[in-house]
């Protein structure tokens, strides 16, 4: 990964030197440098760097989408569902096998999306305790988190 960072930084610096520019030239250099790495990833040996950077942007997209969807879902439930139909509850989410950074990112993303909050991380790091606004189907809540947030985090951390 450090090889990819070094080549990316060098191409960006070279672009800045050639353009003698400011912030817009810096951003252009970053983009063109990355596009060069994408095209030449096998030749330069930076396949992992490219994969992780693209995975990070995918994570940002997935998190943004989940944030917007959670807001709409929560607003619809609060405005249009009878209170007796909403089953708020605590549930556990197994996170065994994730690194401390991955657990931290997942816990923060869960907390930032409306309707769910990370209450506790187990002392041994094997599970998160969550509070869900609507946990009428706890397994569906777990599966949704695994399918979206966990999968997106793992794409750029591994």
C-alpha positions, 0 to 999 in steps of 0.5 A: 500500500505504501508503494501506491501512496508514494507513487500517487504523491509523486504524480500529484507533486509532479502535476503541481510543479508542471501547473504551478497551481493552487488548490484546483491544480492539487485536486486535479493532480490527485484525480489524474494521479489516481486515474494513472494508477488505475490504468497502470495498477498491474504494471506498477504493482499497486493493485491493492492500493487502488482496490482500497481507495475505491473501496473507501469511496464505495464505503462513503457512498454506502454510508451516505445512502444508509444515512438518508434511508434511515432518516426517511424510514425513521420519519415515516415510522414516527409519523405514520405508524402507531406507537404500539406497532414499534418494537424498540429493543436491545440486540447484540451484533456479533463482530468476532473476527473484526479488528479494533479499527473495524469494530470502531468504524462499524459502531460509529456508523451504526450510531450515526444512522438514525434509529440505531445506537451502539450502546456497548462493545463487549469487553472481549470485542466479540459483539456490539450491543445495539438499541434499535428503534424498531427491532421487531425482526432483530435478525433483519436488523443484523443482516441489514448492518452486515450486508451494508455497513460491515461489507463496505468497511471490509472492502477498504480495510482488508 
